[in-house]
Amino acid sequence: MCKMARNLFLLILGMEFAVKLLLYVSITASVFLILGLFFPWAMLWWEDVQNRRKVFKLYGSIAVGSYLLYWTTKFFL
């Protein structure tokens, strides 16, 4: 019984870490999105053409997707 409780505790800690990680990823992507509006060449340095539309598509989708996953996991945890 004690081993099962320990495993459950570790699972809950792992889920809390995953939820926090999703929140931090969404915050970081939002900061990169804002920076990319002013300096698109700094955020898309690997692309041949750096424009604000690509910044919106890349960092906006990461920010929105991870934020939705954050609230989904937070709601069902």
JOKAZI-V397464 format. One record per backbone hydrogen bond with DSSP energy under -1.0 kcal/mol. NH is the residue of the N-H (numbers start at 1). CO is the residue of the C=O. Records with the same first field share a line. If there is no record, write none. Layout:
# JOKAZI-V397464
NH=CO  CO
This chain:
# JOKAZI-V397464
5=1
6=2
7=3
8=4
9=5
10=6
11=7
12=8
13=9
14=10
15=11
16=12
17=13
18=14
19=15
20=16
21=17
22=18
23=19
24=20
25=21
26=22
27=23
28=24
29=25
30=26
31=27
32=28
33=29
34=30
35=31
36=32
37=33
39=35
43=39
44=40
47=44
55=51
56=52
57=53
58=54
59=55
62=58
63=59
64=60
65=61
66=62
67=63
68=64
69=65
70=66
71=67
72=68
73=69
74=70
75=71
76=72
77=73
